């Protein structure tokens, strides 16, 4: 079965490409969010216990 040019233009596929750069950037974002959560948790804990570094 051969497709003509109009039918070939309508073919979609392979739009989602998971690359190492994408995985690295997602990992960095997750690490940054975890660090913000740790810092915020430490700040809240120190405020309630009236301690400072």
DAJO-V921833 format. One record per backbone hydrogen bond with DSSP energy under -0.5 kcal/mol. CO is the residue of the C=O (numbers start at 1). NH is the residue of the N-H. E is the energy in kcal/mol with one decimal. If there is no record, write none. Layout:
BEGIN
CO/NH/E, CO/NH/E
END
This chain:
BEGIN
4/8/-2.1, 5/9/-1.7, 6/10/-0.9, 8/11/-0.9, 15/17/-0.8, 16/18/-0.6, 17/19/-0.8, 19/23/-2.2, 20/24/-2.4, 21/25/-2.3, 22/26/-2.3, 23/27/-2.1, 24/28/-2.2, 25/29/-2.1, 26/30/-2.3, 27/31/-2.4, 28/32/-2.4, 29/33/-2.4, 30/34/-2.3, 31/35/-2.2, 32/36/-2.2, 33/37/-2.2, 34/38/-2.4, 35/39/-2.4, 36/40/-2.6, 37/41/-2.5, 38/42/-2.5, 39/43/-2.4, 40/44/-2.4, 41/45/-2.4, 42/46/-2.4, 43/47/-2.1, 44/48/-2.1, 45/49/-1.5, 46/51/-1.9, 47/50/-0.6
END
